[in-house]
Amino acid sequence: MAIWAYNFLVVKIALRYLPAVTLASFRVVLASILMLCIAPLCRRLPAFQSMKGQRITARDLWTFAYLGFFGVTINQLCFTIGLRYTDVTHSSVILGMGPIYSLALAVALGMEKPTVRKAAGMLISLVGVTLIATGGSSPHRAPTLLGDAITFCGSLGFALYVVLGKRVAAKYDAITMTTWNFIFGGSLVVPLAIYQAATFSPAAGWRAVPWQAWAALVYVALFSSTIAYLVYFWLLRYLEASEITSFSYLLPISASALSILFLGERGSWLELLGAALAFLGLYAIESTRC
């Protein structure tokens, strides 16, 4: 969660120099390449030594394909592009509602039973998120709504990744699962990345991109994507999805604090009220699942 909190700040800085689609596509492809490079090294670590590789079947490849599509392609593209049109506070709160989306999907798939308290918590959180999306007096509210909608699609993709991944977490080790997810997720984005590279700007334009942008790209690809995903799925093998996603409480707080300190962002009281309601509803749900 600490890596992902700084991810908001780093992506915002990179977006000052690179178009959103270019940054998003480069991130996914570079993360996939890095995952292929570090996977053999990770298997030498003590935490992964007990995990043995297994023969991959066609059915396994289908599992990796849809998890890679939701967790890598959709989530990372939508997060990066969405952050171009919204601020860190909005984006972090929408992503912090991950347990709500996971619960709704788990209920829809028959993995959890709905209760009155859970339904009430979801309703309260929905009201809070609505206040966040519509609150404030910024003249750029329309683009913010667009960014919020794109970010929500990405968060929903990650929720599908968590819920569907939990169903098969005991079958695959973290390295195998994460590597194949990135292979499929990155492969889908390669044509877009090639197109963005060809149409971005002349060579002089590439040389004009400062080192801070390239450093940010390396951070989001190596840490926010590859390493964070690997650790997340490793934890998913031993903990319940709700136990892991409960750490989402920390994400909006830390990300918003960083955006205030380093990006000069400010929110309104209505947005603050919306965030409080959103997490009140989230607490009502999570307290019944722990």
C-alpha positions in Angstrom: 0.0 0.0 0.0 3.0 2.3 0.6 4.2 1.6 -2.9 0.8 2.3 -4.4 0.3 5.5 -2.3 3.5 7.0 -3.9 2.3 5.7 -7.2 -0.4 8.4 -7.4 2.3 11.1 -6.9 4.7 9.5 -9.4 2.1 9.1 -12.1 0.9 12.7 -11.7 4.5 13.9 -12.2 5.0 11.6 -15.3 1.7 12.9 -16.8 3.2 16.4 -17.0 5.6 15.2 -19.7 4.0 12.1 -21.4 0.5 11.7 -22.8 -1.7 9.5 -20.6 -2.2 6.7 -23.1 1.5 6.7 -24.0 2.4 6.4 -20.3 -0.2 3.8 -19.6 0.7 1.5 -22.5 4.5 1.9 -21.9 3.9 1.0 -18.2 2.1 -2.2 -18.9 4.5 -3.4 -21.5 7.6 -2.5 -19.5 6.1 -4.2 -16.4 5.5 -7.4 -18.3 9.1 -7.4 -19.6 10.5 -6.7 -16.0 8.3 -9.5 -14.6 9.8 -12.0 -17.1 13.3 -10.8 -16.0 12.8 -10.9 -12.2 10.7 -14.1 -12.0 13.8 -16.5 -12.1 15.5 -14.3 -9.4 12.4 -14.3 -7.2 12.3 -18.1 -7.1 15.7 -18.0 -5.3 14.2 -16.0 -2.4 13.4 -18.0 0.8 9.7 -16.9 0.7 9.2 -18.6 -2.7 11.5 -21.6 -2.4 8.7 -23.9 -1.3 6.8 -23.1 -4.5 7.4 -25.4 -7.3 6.6 -24.8 -10.9 3.8 -26.9 -12.5 2.8 -28.0 -15.9 0.6 -25.4 -17.5 -2.5 -26.6 -19.4 -4.8 -24.9 -21.9 -7.3 -24.3 -19.1 -4.7 -22.7 -17.0 -3.8 -20.4 -19.8 -7.4 -19.3 -20.1 -7.4 -18.5 -16.4 -4.2 -16.4 -16.7 -5.6 -14.7 -19.8 -8.8 -13.3 -18.1 -7.0 -12.5 -14.9 -4.3 -10.6 -16.8 -7.0 -8.8 -18.8 -8.8 -7.5 -15.7 -5.9 -7.1 -13.3 -3.2 -5.8 -15.6 -4.7 -4.4 -18.8 -7.9 -2.9 -17.6 -6.7 -1.9 -14.1 -3.4 -0.2 -15.1 -4.6 1.4 -18.3 -7.7 2.9 -16.6 -5.8 4.0 -13.5 -3.2 5.9 -15.4 -5.5 7.5 -17.9 -8.1 8.3 -15.3 -5.6 10.1 -13.1 -4.9 12.4 -16.1 -8.5 13.8 -15.7 -9.0 13.7 -12.0 -7.1 14.5 -8.8 -5.3 12.2 -6.4 -7.9 12.5 -3.7 -10.8 11.4 -6.0 -8.7 8.6 -7.5 -7.4 7.2 -4.2 -10.9 7.2 -2.6 -12.4 5.4 -5.6 -9.7 2.8 -5.5 -10.0 2.7 -1.7 -13.5 1.4 -2.2 -12.1 -1.8 -3.5 -13.6 -3.9 -0.8 -17.1 -2.7 -1.8 -16.6 -3.8 -5.4 -15.1 -7.1 -4.2 -18.0 -7.7 -1.9 -20.6 -7.0 -4.7 -18.8 -9.3 -7.0 -18.4 -12.0 -4.4 -22.1 -11.9 -3.7 -22.9 -12.0 -7.4 -20.7 -15.1 -7.8 -22.2 -16.8 -4.8 -19.0 -16.6 -2.7 -20.6 -14.5 0.1 -24.1 -14.0 1.3 -25.8 -10.6 1.3 -27.0 -9.1 4.6 -28.9 -6.0 5.6 -25.8 -4.5 7.2 -23.7 -5.1 4.1 -26.4 -3.6 1.9 -26.6 -0.5 4.2 -22.9 -0.1 4.2 -22.8 -0.3 0.4 -25.5 2.4 0.2 -23.7 4.7 2.6 -20.5 4.3 0.6 -22.3 5.0 -2.6 -23.6 8.2 -1.2 -20.1 9.2 -0.1 -18.5 8.5 -3.4 -21.3 10.5 -5.2 -20.5 13.5 -3.0 -16.8 13.2 -3.7 -17.5 13.0 -7.5 -19.8 16.0 -7.5 -18.6 18.1 -4.6 -16.4 21.1 -4.7 -16.5 24.2 -6.9 -13.7 23.5 -9.3 -14.3 24.9 -12.8 -12.8 21.6 -14.2 -15.5 19.4 -12.7 -16.6 17.8 -16.0 -13.1 16.4 -16.7 -12.9 15.3 -13.1 -16.1 13.2 -13.6 -14.6 11.7 -16.7 -11.5 10.8 -14.8 -13.6 9.4 -11.9 -15.5 7.1 -14.3 -12.3 5.8 -16.0 -10.7 5.2 -12.6 -13.8 3.3 -11.4 -13.6 1.0 -14.4 -9.9 0.3 -13.5 -10.8 -0.4 -9.8 -13.6 -2.7 -10.9 -11.1 -4.6 -13.0 -8.8 -5.0 -10.0 -11.7 -6.2 -7.9 -12.5 -8.9 -10.5 -8.8 -9.8 -10.4 -8.9 -10.2 -6.6 -12.2 -12.2 -6.4 -11.5 -14.4 -9.3 -7.8 -14.8 -8.3 -8.8 -15.9 -4.8 -10.7 -18.8 -6.3 -7.5 -20.2 -7.9 -4.8 -18.8 -5.5 -4.2 -22.2 -3.9 -3.6 -23.8 -7.2 -0.8 -21.6 -8.5 2.3 -20.1 -6.8 2.6 -16.3 -6.8 5.4 -16.2 -9.4 3.7 -18.4 -11.9 0.4 -16.6 -11.6 1.8 -13.1 -11.7 4.2 -13.8 -14.6 1.5 -15.4 -16.8 -0.9 -12.6 -15.9 1.5 -10.0 -17.1 2.4 -12.0 -20.2 -1.2 -11.9 -21.3 -2.0 -8.5 -20.0 1.1 -7.0 -21.6 0.6 -8.8 -24.9 -2.8 -7.1 -25.3 -1.2 -3.7 -24.9 1.8 -4.1 -27.2 0.0 -2.9 -30.4 -1.2 0.2 -28.5 2.3 0.9 -27.1 3.9 0.6 -30.6 1.3 2.9 -32.0 1.9 5.5 -29.3 5.7 5.3 -29.7 5.3 5.9 -33.5 2.9 8.8 -33.2 4.1 10.5 -30.0 6.5 13.0 -31.5 9.6 13.3 -33.6 13.0 12.2 -32.2 13.6 15.7 -30.9 10.4 15.4 -28.8 11.6 12.2 -27.2 14.9 13.9 -26.3 12.9 16.7 -24.7 11.3 14.3 -22.2 13.2 14.9 -18.9 14.7 12.1 -16.9 12.1 12.6 -14.2 9.5 11.2 -16.6 11.6 8.1 -17.4 12.4 7.5 -13.7 8.6 7.7 -13.0 7.9 5.2 -15.7 10.5 2.8 -14.2 8.9 3.2 -10.7 5.4 2.5 -11.8 6.5 -0.5 -14.0 8.9 -2.1 -11.5 7.5 -1.2 -8.1 3.8 -0.3 -8.5 3.2 -3.0 -11.1 5.6 -5.9 -10.9 6.7 -6.1 -7.3 3.5 -4.9 -5.8 1.4 -7.4 -7.8 3.8 -10.3 -6.9 3.6 -9.5 -3.2 -0.2 -9.0 -3.4 -0.9 -12.4 -5.0 1.6 -14.1 -2.6 -0.4 -12.7 0.3 -3.7 -13.7 -1.4 -2.5 -17.3 -1.1 -2.5 -17.1 2.7 -5.1 -14.4 3.6 -8.7 -13.8 2.8 -9.4 -11.2 0.1 -11.3 -9.1 2.6 -8.3 -9.1 5.0 -6.0 -7.8 2.3 -8.4 -5.2 0.9 -9.0 -3.8 4.4 -5.6 -2.1 4.1 -7.3 0.0 1.4 -8.2 2.3 4.4 -4.7 3.6 4.3 -4.5 4.3 0.6 -6.7 7.5 0.4 -5.2 9.0 3.5 -1.6 8.5 2.6 -2.1 9.4 -1.1 -4.1 12.5 -0.3 -1.5 13.7 2.2 1.3 13.2 -0.4 -0.7 15.2 -3.0 -1.2 18.1 -0.6 2.4 18.2 0.3 4.0 17.8 -3.1 1.3 18.6 -5.7 -0.6 21.4 -3.9 -4.0 19.8 -4.3 -6.8 20.9 -2.1 -10.3 19.4 -1.5 -13.6 20.8 -0.4 -15.6 20.2 2.8 -18.2 18.4 0.7 -15.5 16.0 -0.6 -14.3 15.5 2.9 -17.8 14.6 4.0 -18.1 12.2 1.1 -14.9 10.5 2.0 -16.0 10.1 5.6 -19.3 8.5 4.5 -17.6 6.3 2.0 -15.3 4.8 4.7 -18.1 4.6 7.3 -19.9 2.4 4.9 -16.8 0.4 4.2 -16.2 -0.1 7.9 -19.8 -1.3 8.4 -19.1 -4.0 5.8 -15.6 -5.0 6.8 -16.5 -5.3 10.5 -18.9 -8.1 9.5 -16.3 -10.0 7.5 -13.3 -10.0 9.9 
